[in-house]
Amino acid sequence: MRRFHAFLAVAALVAAACGSDSTSSSPGQVTVGNNFFSPTSVSPDASGVVTWTWNSGGTQHNVTFDDLAPGSGNLGSGDFTRDFTGAAAGTIEYHCTIHPGMQGEVVIP
């Protein structure tokens, strides 16, 4: 029984640590990892900016916008920033062209 309770405690900690990546805890910040963006949905910060920061161990990824705005190009490290000031309210989707299924969205309030 003790092992079962320990298992439940560990499972609860893992679930809390993983959380939901549907919204950003830090507006305007996205991590580019190996085959994922985190969070997958983000809104610009108070200045209208979203910054993508590579944390992929050198693996190349890109941010390519469905609205055809200039993207990041292929990067293995560093940052890419886009200013959404003045953008119409709505959702702008983006993806990595290197890794199908790696996608996210910027929600403009």
Biopython code that builds the backbone (N, CA, C, O; Angstrom):
import numpy as np
from Bio.PDB.StructureBuilder import StructureBuilder

atoms = [
    (1, "MET", "N", (0.816, -1.190, 0.000)),
    (1, "MET", "CA", (0.000, 0.000, 0.000)),
    (1, "MET", "C", (0.868, 1.266, 0.000)),
    (1, "MET", "O", (0.535, 2.260, -0.645)),
    (2, "ARG", "N", (1.990, 1.210, 0.738)),
    (2, "ARG", "CA", (2.878, 2.373, 0.786)),
    (2, "ARG", "C", (3.433, 2.675, -0.602)),
    (2, "ARG", "O", (3.550, 3.838, -0.988)),
    (3, "ARG", "N", (3.772, 1.633, -1.346)),
    (3, "ARG", "CA", (4.304, 1.841, -2.691)),
    (3, "ARG", "C", (3.260, 2.502, -3.584)),
    (3, "ARG", "O", (3.583, 3.370, -4.394)),
    (4, "PHE", "N", (2.019, 2.086, -3.429)),
    (4, "PHE", "CA", (0.943, 2.678, -4.223)),
    (4, "PHE", "C", (0.797, 4.169, -3.902)),
    (4, "PHE", "O", (0.648, 4.986, -4.811)),
    (5, "HIS", "N", (0.840, 4.521, -2.624)),
    (5, "HIS", "CA", (0.745, 5.932, -2.245)),
    (5, "HIS", "C", (1.950, 6.721, -2.750)),
    (5, "HIS", "O", (1.805, 7.861, -3.190)),
    (6, "ALA", "N", (3.117, 6.129, -2.690)),
    (6, "ALA", "CA", (4.314, 6.789, -3.221)),
    (6, "ALA", "C", (4.172, 6.987, -4.726)),
    (6, "ALA", "O", (4.534, 8.036, -5.259)),
    (7, "PHE", "N", (3.641, 5.970, -5.407)),
    (7, "PHE", "CA", (3.419, 6.081, -6.849)),
    (7, "PHE", "C", (2.454, 7.230, -7.156)),
    (7, "PHE", "O", (2.709, 8.031, -8.055)),
    (8, "LEU", "N", (1.359, 7.310, -6.416)),
    (8, "LEU", "CA", (0.381, 8.382, -6.621)),
    (8, "LEU", "C", (1.000, 9.745, -6.374)),
    (8, "LEU", "O", (0.725, 10.688, -7.116)),
    (9, "ALA", "N", (1.832, 9.869, -5.344)),
    (9, "ALA", "CA", (2.484, 11.146, -5.045)),
    (9, "ALA", "C", (3.406, 11.560, -6.185)),
    (9, "ALA", "O", (3.416, 12.723, -6.588)),
    (10, "VAL", "N", (4.174, 10.616, -6.700)),
    (10, "VAL", "CA", (5.076, 10.912, -7.811)),
    (10, "VAL", "C", (4.272, 11.281, -9.060)),
    (10, "VAL", "O", (4.626, 12.227, -9.764)),
    (11, "ALA", "N", (3.211, 10.553, -9.337)),
    (11, "ALA", "CA", (2.369, 10.846, -10.503)),
    (11, "ALA", "C", (1.771, 12.246, -10.398)),
    (11, "ALA", "O", (1.701, 12.962, -11.397)),
    (12, "ALA", "N", (1.343, 12.641, -9.214)),
    (12, "ALA", "CA", (0.776, 13.980, -9.020)),
    (12, "ALA", "C", (1.834, 15.052, -9.244)),
    (12, "ALA", "O", (1.541, 16.088, -9.839)),
    (13, "LEU", "N", (3.054, 14.822, -8.780)),
    (13, "LEU", "CA", (4.136, 15.788, -8.995)),
    (13, "LEU", "C", (4.474, 15.929, -10.475)),
    (13, "LEU", "O", (4.692, 17.035, -10.970)),
    (14, "VAL", "N", (4.513, 14.802, -11.170)),
    (14, "VAL", "CA", (4.804, 14.844, -12.610)),
    (14, "VAL", "C", (3.702, 15.596, -13.344)),
    (14, "VAL", "O", (3.994, 16.428, -14.203)),
    (15, "ALA", "N", (2.465, 15.323, -13.026)),
    (15, "ALA", "CA", (1.347, 16.007, -13.686)),
    (15, "ALA", "C", (1.395, 17.503, -13.413)),
    (15, "ALA", "O", (1.138, 18.299, -14.317)),
    (16, "ALA", "N", (1.715, 17.898, -12.198)),
    (16, "ALA", "CA", (1.799, 19.321, -11.863)),
    (16, "ALA", "C", (2.947, 19.986, -12.595)),
    (16, "ALA", "O", (2.822, 21.122, -13.052)),
    (17, "ALA", "N", (4.066, 19.283, -12.709)),
    (17, "ALA", "CA", (5.224, 19.855, -13.396)),
    (17, "ALA", "C", (4.968, 20.008, -14.882)),
    (17, "ALA", "O", (5.408, 20.978, -15.500)),
    (18, "CYS", "N", (4.251, 19.041, -15.459)),
    (18, "CYS", "CA", (3.961, 19.121, -16.891)),
    (18, "CYS", "C", (2.929, 20.184, -17.181)),
    (18, "CYS", "O", (3.071, 20.942, -18.141)),
    (19, "GLY", "N", (1.902, 20.250, -16.374)),
    (19, "GLY", "CA", (0.872, 21.265, -16.542)),
    (19, "GLY", "C", (0.313, 21.304, -17.942)),
    (19, "GLY", "O", (0.536, 20.399, -18.745)),
    (20, "SER", "N", (-0.406, 22.350, -18.219)),
    (20, "SER", "CA", (-0.978, 22.558, -19.539)),
    (20, "SER", "C", (-0.148, 23.594, -20.258)),
    (20, "SER", "O", (0.177, 24.631, -19.680)),
    (21, "ASP", "N", (0.205, 23.338, -21.515)),
    (21, "ASP", "CA", (0.976, 24.319, -22.249)),
    (21, "ASP", "C", (0.091, 25.104, -23.203)),
    (21, "ASP", "O", (0.577, 25.642, -24.197)),
    (22, "SER", "N", (-1.197, 25.174, -22.912)),
    (22, "SER", "CA", (-2.105, 25.866, -23.818)),
    (22, "SER", "C", (-2.043, 27.378, -23.661)),
    (22, "SER", "O", (-2.455, 28.110, -24.562)),
    (23, "THR", "N", (-1.535, 27.854, -22.535)),
    (23, "THR", "CA", (-1.377, 29.286, -22.355)),
    (23, "THR", "C", (-0.001, 29.572, -21.793)),
    (23, "THR", "O", (0.659, 28.687, -21.248)),
    (24, "SER", "N", (0.422, 30.801, -21.927)),
    (24, "SER", "CA", (1.745, 31.170, -21.478)),
    (24, "SER", "C", (1.722, 31.689, -20.055)),
    (24, "SER", "O", (0.857, 32.489, -19.698)),
    (25, "SER", "N", (2.675, 31.237, -19.230)),
    (25, "SER", "CA", (2.795, 31.791, -17.897)),
    (25, "SER", "C", (3.609, 33.081, -17.954)),
    (25, "SER", "O", (3.572, 33.879, -17.017)),
    (26, "SER", "N", (4.323, 33.285, -19.018)),
    (26, "SER", "CA", (5.095, 34.502, -19.233)),
    (26, "SER", "C", (4.727, 35.039, -20.612)),
    (26, "SER", "O", (5.259, 34.575, -21.621)),
    (27, "PRO", "N", (3.816, 36.016, -20.661)),
    (27, "PRO", "CA", (3.367, 36.506, -21.972)),
    (27, "PRO", "C", (4.537, 36.871, -22.880)),
    (27, "PRO", "O", (5.516, 37.486, -22.457)),
    (28, "GLY", "N", (4.403, 36.474, -24.122)),
    (28, "GLY", "CA", (5.397, 36.839, -25.120)),
    (28, "GLY", "C", (6.640, 35.981, -25.144)),
    (28, "GLY", "O", (7.600, 36.340, -25.827)),
    (29, "GLN", "N", (6.675, 34.863, -24.437)),
    (29, "GLN", "CA", (7.863, 34.002, -24.386)),
    (29, "GLN", "C", (7.513, 32.586, -24.835)),
    (29, "GLN", "O", (6.579, 31.976, -24.315)),
    (30, "VAL", "N", (8.269, 32.066, -25.804)),
    (30, "VAL", "CA", (8.078, 30.696, -26.279)),
    (30, "VAL", "C", (9.441, 30.009, -26.305)),
    (30, "VAL", "O", (10.419, 30.578, -26.790)),
    (31, "THR", "N", (9.503, 28.800, -25.788)),
    (31, "THR", "CA", (10.709, 27.979, -25.878)),
    (31, "THR", "C", (10.592, 27.085, -27.100)),
    (31, "THR", "O", (9.561, 26.452, -27.327)),
    (32, "VAL", "N", (11.664, 27.041, -27.884)),
    (32, "VAL", "CA", (11.738, 26.140, -29.028)),
    (32, "VAL", "C", (12.582, 24.950, -28.583)),
    (32, "VAL", "O", (13.795, 25.069, -28.410)),
    (33, "GLY", "N", (11.934, 23.808, -28.402)),
    (33, "GLY", "CA", (12.629, 22.597, -27.969)),
    (33, "GLY", "C", (12.704, 21.605, -29.100)),
    (33, "GLY", "O", (12.393, 21.917, -30.250)),
    (34, "ASN", "N", (13.119, 20.415, -28.760)),
    (34, "ASN", "CA", (13.209, 19.372, -29.780)),
    (34, "ASN", "C", (11.820, 18.860, -30.115)),
    (34, "ASN", "O", (11.233, 18.057, -29.390)),
    (35, "ASN", "N", (11.315, 19.352, -31.242)),
    (35, "ASN", "CA", (10.024, 18.977, -31.802)),
    (35, "ASN", "C", (8.828, 19.504, -31.028)),
    (35, "ASN", "O", (7.761, 18.891, -31.052)),
    (36, "PHE", "N", (8.987, 20.637, -30.337)),
    (36, "PHE", "CA", (7.852, 21.270, -29.672)),
    (36, "PHE", "C", (8.107, 22.755, -29.464)),
    (36, "PHE", "O", (9.247, 23.211, -29.377)),
    (37, "PHE", "N", (7.005, 23.491, -29.389)),
    (37, "PHE", "CA", (7.010, 24.870, -28.925)),
    (37, "PHE", "C", (6.306, 24.858, -27.578)),
    (37, "PHE", "O", (5.295, 24.175, -27.413)),
    (38, "SER", "N", (6.829, 25.608, -26.617)),
    (38, "SER", "CA", (6.187, 25.658, -25.304)),
    (38, "SER", "C", (6.181, 27.085, -24.790)),
    (38, "SER", "O", (7.239, 27.690, -24.619)),
    (39, "PRO", "N", (5.002, 27.624, -24.543)),
    (39, "PRO", "CA", (3.688, 27.029, -24.713)),
    (39, "PRO", "C", (3.312, 26.987, -26.193)),
    (39, "PRO", "O", (3.957, 27.626, -27.024)),
    (40, "THR", "N", (2.273, 26.238, -26.509)),
    (40, "THR", "CA", (1.827, 26.156, -27.902)),
    (40, "THR", "C", (0.958, 27.340, -28.280)),
    (40, "THR", "O", (0.790, 27.631, -29.464)),
    (41, "SER", "N", (0.405, 28.027, -27.291)),
    (41, "SER", "CA", (-0.414, 29.218, -27.528)),
    (41, "SER", "C", (0.123, 30.335, -26.648)),
    (41, "SER", "O", (0.296, 30.160, -25.442)),
    (42, "VAL", "N", (0.383, 31.479, -27.256)),
    (42, "VAL", "CA", (0.981, 32.598, -26.531)),
    (42, "VAL", "C", (0.356, 33.902, -27.009)),
    (42, "VAL", "O", (-0.081, 34.005, -28.156)),
    (43, "SER", "N", (0.315, 34.887, -26.134)),
    (43, "SER", "CA", (-0.101, 36.241, -26.502)),
    (43, "SER", "C", (1.102, 37.154, -26.350)),
    (43, "SER", "O", (1.977, 36.883, -25.528)),
    (44, "PRO", "N", (1.163, 38.227, -27.122)),
    (44, "PRO", "CA", (2.284, 39.157, -26.996)),
    (44, "PRO", "C", (2.354, 39.762, -25.594)),
    (44, "PRO", "O", (1.348, 39.845, -24.889)),
    (45, "ASP", "N", (3.559, 40.182, -25.204)),
    (45, "ASP", "CA", (3.722, 40.868, -23.931)),
    (45, "ASP", "C", (3.154, 42.282, -24.044)),
    (45, "ASP", "O", (2.591, 42.637, -25.080)),
    (46, "ALA", "N", (3.291, 43.082, -23.011)),
    (46, "ALA", "CA", (2.709, 44.428, -22.981)),
    (46, "ALA", "C", (3.225, 45.321, -24.108)),
    (46, "ALA", "O", (2.532, 46.250, -24.521)),
    (47, "SER", "N", (4.423, 45.054, -24.606)),
    (47, "SER", "CA", (4.973, 45.869, -25.696)),
    (47, "SER", "C", (4.582, 45.340, -27.071)),
    (47, "SER", "O", (4.965, 45.921, -28.086)),
    (48, "GLY", "N", (3.818, 44.233, -27.118)),
    (48, "GLY", "CA", (3.372, 43.676, -28.397)),
    (48, "GLY", "C", (4.318, 42.663, -29.001)),
    (48, "GLY", "O", (4.151, 42.277, -30.158)),
    (49, "VAL", "N", (5.310, 42.225, -28.241)),
    (49, "VAL", "CA", (6.378, 41.372, -28.758)),
    (49, "VAL", "C", (6.228, 39.932, -28.274)),
    (49, "VAL", "O", (5.798, 39.678, -27.149)),
    (50, "VAL", "N", (6.597, 38.988, -29.158)),
    (50, "VAL", "CA", (6.759, 37.588, -28.786)),
    (50, "VAL", "C", (8.188, 37.202, -29.151)),
    (50, "VAL", "O", (8.667, 37.507, -30.243)),
    (51, "THR", "N", (8.865, 36.523, -28.215)),
    (51, "THR", "CA", (10.236, 36.067, -28.439)),
    (51, "THR", "C", (10.288, 34.553, -28.328)),
    (51, "THR", "O", (9.823, 33.972, -27.347)),
    (52, "TRP", "N", (10.859, 33.926, -29.342)),
    (52, "TRP", "CA", (11.097, 32.483, -29.352)),
    (52, "TRP", "C", (12.556, 32.275, -28.992)),
    (52, "TRP", "O", (13.438, 32.886, -29.595)),
    (53, "THR", "N", (12.822, 31.413, -28.009)),
    (53, "THR", "CA", (14.178, 31.135, -27.553)),
    (53, "THR", "C", (14.489, 29.659, -27.760)),
    (53, "THR", "O", (13.769, 28.790, -27.268)),
    (54, "TRP", "N", (15.569, 29.380, -28.492)),
    (54, "TRP", "CA", (15.950, 28.007, -28.802)),
    (54, "TRP", "C", (16.588, 27.355, -27.585)),
    (54, "TRP", "O", (17.507, 27.901, -26.974)),
    (55, "ASN", "N", (16.084, 26.180, -27.251)),
    (55, "ASN", "CA", (16.624, 25.330, -26.193)),
    (55, "ASN", "C", (16.551, 23.901, -26.711)),
    (55, "ASN", "O", (15.918, 23.031, -26.112)),
    (56, "SER", "N", (17.217, 23.685, -27.839)),
    (56, "SER", "CA", (17.088, 22.413, -28.544)),
    (56, "SER", "C", (18.414, 21.673, -28.662)),
    (56, "SER", "O", (18.535, 20.734, -29.449)),
    (57, "GLY", "N", (19.402, 22.089, -27.888)),
    (57, "GLY", "CA", (20.683, 21.393, -27.923)),
    (57, "GLY", "C", (21.377, 21.464, -29.270)),
    (57, "GLY", "O", (22.139, 20.564, -29.625)),
    (58, "GLY", "N", (21.120, 22.526, -30.024)),
    (58, "GLY", "CA", (21.757, 22.695, -31.325)),
    (58, "GLY", "C", (20.949, 22.156, -32.498)),
    (58, "GLY", "O", (21.293, 22.416, -33.651)),
    (59, "THR", "N", (19.889, 21.415, -32.225)),
    (59, "THR", "CA", (19.047, 20.912, -33.310)),
    (59, "THR", "C", (18.346, 22.087, -33.976)),
    (59, "THR", "O", (17.780, 22.945, -33.299)),
    (60, "GLN", "N", (18.386, 22.122, -35.288)),
    (60, "GLN", "CA", (17.784, 23.243, -36.011)),
    (60, "GLN", "C", (16.269, 23.131, -36.101)),
    (60, "GLN", "O", (15.711, 22.062, -36.348)),
    (61, "HIS", "N", (15.627, 24.276, -35.891)),
    (61, "HIS", "CA", (14.183, 24.442, -36.028)),
    (61, "HIS", "C", (13.961, 25.822, -36.627)),
    (61, "HIS", "O", (14.889, 26.624, -36.725)),
    (62, "ASN", "N", (12.717, 26.092, -37.029)),
    (62, "ASN", "CA", (12.381, 27.434, -37.500)),
    (62, "ASN", "C", (10.978, 27.798, -37.060)),
    (62, "ASN", "O", (10.179, 26.943, -36.678)),
    (63, "VAL", "N", (10.702, 29.092, -37.124)),
    (63, "VAL", "CA", (9.364, 29.619, -36.879)),
    (63, "VAL", "C", (8.897, 30.181, -38.213)),
    (63, "VAL", "O", (9.437, 31.176, -38.698)),
    (64, "THR", "N", (7.887, 29.538, -38.807)),
    (64, "THR", "CA", (7.347, 29.938, -40.103)),
    (64, "THR", "C", (5.871, 30.266, -39.905)),
    (64, "THR", "O", (5.083, 29.416, -39.490)),
    (65, "PHE", "N", (5.509, 31.515, -40.207)),
    (65, "PHE", "CA", (4.150, 31.990, -39.957)),
    (65, "PHE", "C", (3.216, 31.678, -41.116)),
    (65, "PHE", "O", (3.583, 31.811, -42.283)),
    (66, "ASP", "N", (2.000, 31.260, -40.770)),
    (66, "ASP", "CA", (0.990, 30.979, -41.795)),
    (66, "ASP", "C", (0.496, 32.253, -42.471)),
    (66, "ASP", "O", (-0.086, 32.186, -43.554)),
    (67, "ASP", "N", (0.724, 33.439, -41.837)),
    (67, "ASP", "CA", (0.314, 34.692, -42.469)),
    (67, "ASP", "C", (1.385, 35.229, -43.420)),
    (67, "ASP", "O", (1.280, 36.348, -43.922)),
    (68, "LEU", "N", (2.421, 34.409, -43.661)),
    (68, "LEU", "CA", (3.498, 34.685, -44.611)),
    (68, "LEU", "C", (4.431, 35.823, -44.193)),
    (68, "LEU", "O", (5.220, 36.294, -45.012)),
    (69, "ALA", "N", (4.359, 36.274, -42.945)),
    (69, "ALA", "CA", (5.312, 37.262, -42.436)),
    (69, "ALA", "C", (6.689, 36.604, -42.348)),
    (69, "ALA", "O", (6.787, 35.384, -42.216)),
    (70, "PRO", "N", (7.753, 37.407, -42.421)),
    (70, "PRO", "CA", (9.091, 36.818, -42.302)),
    (70, "PRO", "C", (9.249, 36.035, -41.000)),
    (70, "PRO", "O", (8.834, 36.486, -39.933)),
    (71, "GLY", "N", (9.851, 34.866, -41.109)),
    (71, "GLY", "CA", (10.070, 34.012, -39.946)),
    (71, "GLY", "C", (11.519, 34.025, -39.514)),
    (71, "GLY", "O", (12.295, 34.902, -39.894)),
    (72, "SER", "N", (11.861, 33.048, -38.721)),
    (72, "SER", "CA", (13.183, 33.009, -38.103)),
    (72, "SER", "C", (14.285, 32.464, -38.990)),
    (72, "SER", "O", (15.460, 32.747, -38.757)),
    (73, "GLY", "N", (13.929, 31.688, -40.004)),
    (73, "GLY", "CA", (14.956, 30.919, -40.700)),
    (73, "GLY", "C", (15.371, 29.764, -39.801)),
    (73, "GLY", "O", (14.901, 29.660, -38.668)),
    (74, "ASN", "N", (16.239, 28.904, -40.292)),
    (74, "ASN", "CA", (16.672, 27.743, -39.521)),
    (74, "ASN", "C", (17.717, 28.158, -38.501)),
    (74, "ASN", "O", (18.740, 28.744, -38.855)),
    (75, "LEU", "N", (17.459, 27.852, -37.223)),
    (75, "LEU", "CA", (18.374, 28.183, -36.138)),
    (75, "LEU", "C", (18.553, 26.977, -35.229)),
    (75, "LEU", "O", (17.634, 26.175, -35.062)),
    (76, "GLY", "N", (19.732, 26.851, -34.645)),
    (76, "GLY", "CA", (20.003, 25.817, -33.665)),
    (76, "GLY", "C", (20.155, 26.383, -32.271)),
    (76, "GLY", "O", (20.214, 25.636, -31.294)),
    (77, "SER", "N", (20.220, 27.725, -32.171)),
    (77, "SER", "CA", (20.323, 28.404, -30.880)),
    (77, "SER", "C", (19.966, 29.869, -31.088)),
    (77, "SER", "O", (19.827, 30.333, -32.220)),
    (78, "GLY", "N", (19.821, 30.588, -29.988)),
    (78, "GLY", "CA", (19.543, 32.017, -30.071)),
    (78, "GLY", "C", (18.082, 32.337, -29.890)),
    (78, "GLY", "O", (17.309, 31.530, -29.373)),
    (79, "ASP", "N", (17.708, 33.536, -30.327)),
    (79, "ASP", "CA", (16.357, 34.060, -30.169)),
    (79, "ASP", "C", (15.846, 34.612, -31.487)),
    (79, "ASP", "O", (16.620, 34.990, -32.366)),
    (80, "PHE", "N", (14.529, 34.651, -31.605)),
    (80, "PHE", "CA", (13.846, 35.320, -32.714)),
    (80, "PHE", "C", (12.684, 36.088, -32.113)),
    (80, "PHE", "O", (11.946, 35.559, -31.282)),
    (81, "THR", "N", (12.522, 37.331, -32.529)),
    (81, "THR", "CA", (11.464, 38.186, -31.996)),
    (81, "THR", "C", (10.610, 38.726, -33.130)),
    (81, "THR", "O", (11.115, 39.101, -34.188)),
    (82, "ARG", "N", (9.300, 38.756, -32.887)),
    (82, "ARG", "CA", (8.370, 39.402, -33.822)),
    (82, "ARG", "C", (7.498, 40.358, -33.039)),
    (82, "ARG", "O", (6.991, 40.027, -31.967)),
    (83, "ASP", "N", (7.330, 41.549, -33.590)),
    (83, "ASP", "CA", (6.499, 42.581, -32.975)),
    (83, "ASP", "C", (5.107, 42.527, -33.597)),
    (83, "ASP", "O", (4.952, 42.676, -34.809)),
    (84, "PHE", "N", (4.101, 42.313, -32.758)),
    (84, "PHE", "CA", (2.720, 42.214, -33.224)),
    (84, "PHE", "C", (1.932, 43.491, -32.949)),
    (84, "PHE", "O", (0.704, 43.490, -33.038)),
    (85, "THR", "N", (2.624, 44.580, -32.614)),
    (85, "THR", "CA", (1.947, 45.853, -32.364)),
    (85, "THR", "C", (1.132, 46.248, -33.590)),
    (85, "THR", "O", (1.649, 46.252, -34.708)),
    (86, "GLY", "N", (-0.126, 46.576, -33.385)),
    (86, "GLY", "CA", (-0.987, 46.997, -34.480)),
    (86, "GLY", "C", (-1.630, 45.855, -35.244)),
    (86, "GLY", "O", (-2.426, 46.092, -36.152)),
    (87, "ALA", "N", (-1.300, 44.621, -34.894)),
    (87, "ALA", "CA", (-1.914, 43.478, -35.583)),
    (87, "ALA", "C", (-3.384, 43.377, -35.202)),
    (87, "ALA", "O", (-3.758, 43.674, -34.067)),
    (88, "ALA", "N", (-4.203, 42.966, -36.131)),
    (88, "ALA", "CA", (-5.633, 42.799, -35.877)),
    (88, "ALA", "C", (-5.847, 41.653, -34.887)),
    (88, "ALA", "O", (-5.091, 40.682, -34.862)),
    (89, "ALA", "N", (-6.881, 41.789, -34.085)),
    (89, "ALA", "CA", (-7.217, 40.721, -33.130)),
    (89, "ALA", "C", (-7.474, 39.428, -33.885)),
    (89, "ALA", "O", (-8.076, 39.428, -34.958)),
    (90, "GLY", "N", (-7.012, 38.335, -33.314)),
    (90, "GLY", "CA", (-7.204, 37.031, -33.933)),
    (90, "GLY", "C", (-6.060, 36.105, -33.604)),
    (90, "GLY", "O", (-5.296, 36.357, -32.671)),
    (91, "THR", "N", (-5.939, 35.047, -34.356)),
    (91, "THR", "CA", (-4.919, 34.033, -34.117)),
    (91, "THR", "C", (-4.034, 33.900, -35.342)),
    (91, "THR", "O", (-4.518, 33.782, -36.468)),
    (92, "ILE", "N", (-2.734, 33.921, -35.105)),
    (92, "ILE", "CA", (-1.752, 33.715, -36.171)),
    (92, "ILE", "C", (-1.036, 32.407, -35.856)),
    (92, "ILE", "O", (-0.362, 32.287, -34.833)),
    (93, "GLU", "N", (-1.189, 31.440, -36.735)),
    (93, "GLU", "CA", (-0.566, 30.141, -36.518)),
    (93, "GLU", "C", (0.841, 30.137, -37.104)),
    (93, "GLU", "O", (1.140, 30.861, -38.054)),
    (94, "TYR", "N", (1.696, 29.304, -36.513)),
    (94, "TYR", "CA", (3.057, 29.132, -37.011)),
    (94, "TYR", "C", (3.472, 27.678, -36.837)),
    (94, "TYR", "O", (2.831, 26.919, -36.110)),
    (95, "HIS", "N", (4.548, 27.301, -37.513)),
    (95, "HIS", "CA", (5.028, 25.924, -37.454)),
    (95, "HIS", "C", (6.510, 25.874, -37.795)),
    (95, "HIS", "O", (7.095, 26.869, -38.225)),
    (96, "CYS", "N", (7.102, 24.716, -37.602)),
    (96, "CYS", "CA", (8.476, 24.457, -38.021)),
    (96, "CYS", "C", (8.399, 23.631, -39.298)),
    (96, "CYS", "O", (7.804, 22.553, -39.305)),
    (97, "THR", "N", (8.990, 24.121, -40.363)),
    (97, "THR", "CA", (8.924, 23.399, -41.642)),
    (97, "THR", "C", (9.828, 22.170, -41.654)),
    (97, "THR", "O", (9.677, 21.303, -42.514)),
    (98, "ILE", "N", (10.756, 22.086, -40.718)),
    (98, "ILE", "CA", (11.669, 20.942, -40.656)),
    (98, "ILE", "C", (10.996, 19.746, -39.989)),
    (98, "ILE", "O", (11.253, 18.598, -40.352)),
    (99, "HIS", "N", (10.125, 20.024, -39.000)),
    (99, "HIS", "CA", (9.517, 18.962, -38.196)),
    (99, "HIS", "C", (7.992, 19.039, -38.261)),
    (99, "HIS", "O", (7.384, 19.800, -37.507)),
    (100, "PRO", "N", (7.366, 18.268, -39.146)),
    (100, "PRO", "CA", (5.906, 18.271, -39.249)),
    (100, "PRO", "C", (5.254, 17.987, -37.890)),
    (100, "PRO", "O", (5.711, 17.132, -37.131)),
    (101, "GLY", "N", (4.205, 18.706, -37.614)),
    (101, "GLY", "CA", (3.496, 18.545, -36.347)),
    (101, "GLY", "C", (3.970, 19.496, -35.272)),
    (101, "GLY", "O", (3.309, 19.634, -34.243)),
    (102, "MET", "N", (5.100, 20.160, -35.481)),
    (102, "MET", "CA", (5.613, 21.133, -34.522)),
    (102, "MET", "C", (4.957, 22.465, -34.861)),
    (102, "MET", "O", (5.339, 23.128, -35.826)),
    (103, "GLN", "N", (3.960, 22.852, -34.055)),
    (103, "GLN", "CA", (3.185, 24.039, -34.391)),
    (103, "GLN", "C", (2.741, 24.784, -33.144)),
    (103, "GLN", "O", (2.748, 24.240, -32.040)),
    (104, "GLY", "N", (2.358, 26.032, -33.338)),
    (104, "GLY", "CA", (1.867, 26.872, -32.247)),
    (104, "GLY", "C", (1.028, 27.989, -32.806)),
    (104, "GLY", "O", (0.759, 28.052, -34.005)),
    (105, "GLU", "N", (0.612, 28.882, -31.904)),
    (105, "GLU", "CA", (-0.212, 30.007, -32.322)),
    (105, "GLU", "C", (0.054, 31.213, -31.436)),
    (105, "GLU", "O", (0.370, 31.093, -30.252)),
    (106, "VAL", "N", (-0.089, 32.385, -32.060)),
    (106, "VAL", "CA", (-0.034, 33.653, -31.330)),
    (106, "VAL", "C", (-1.438, 34.198, -31.334)),
    (106, "VAL", "O", (-2.036, 34.376, -32.395)),
    (107, "VAL", "N", (-1.976, 34.468, -30.151)),
    (107, "VAL", "CA", (-3.331, 35.002, -30.015)),
    (107, "VAL", "C", (-3.222, 36.488, -29.735)),
    (107, "VAL", "O", (-2.678, 36.909, -28.714)),
    (108, "ILE", "N", (-3.756, 37.284, -30.673)),
    (108, "ILE", "CA", (-3.744, 38.734, -30.548)),
    (108, "ILE", "C", (-5.056, 39.145, -29.911)),
    (108, "ILE", "O", (-6.117, 38.913, -30.489)),
    (109, "PRO", "N", (-5.010, 39.753, -28.727)),
    (109, "PRO", "CA", (-6.281, 40.147, -28.069)),
    (109, "PRO", "C", (-6.979, 41.294, -28.779)),
    (109, "PRO", "O", (-8.046, 41.730, -28.346)),
]
sb = StructureBuilder()
sb.init_structure("model")
sb.init_model(0)
sb.init_chain("A")
sb.init_seg("    ")
for serial, (resi, resn, name, xyz) in enumerate(atoms, 1):
    if name == "N":
        sb.init_residue(resn, " ", resi, " ")
    sb.init_atom(name, np.array(xyz, "f"), 0.0, 1.0, " ", f" {name:<3s}", serial, name[0])
structure = sb.get_structure()
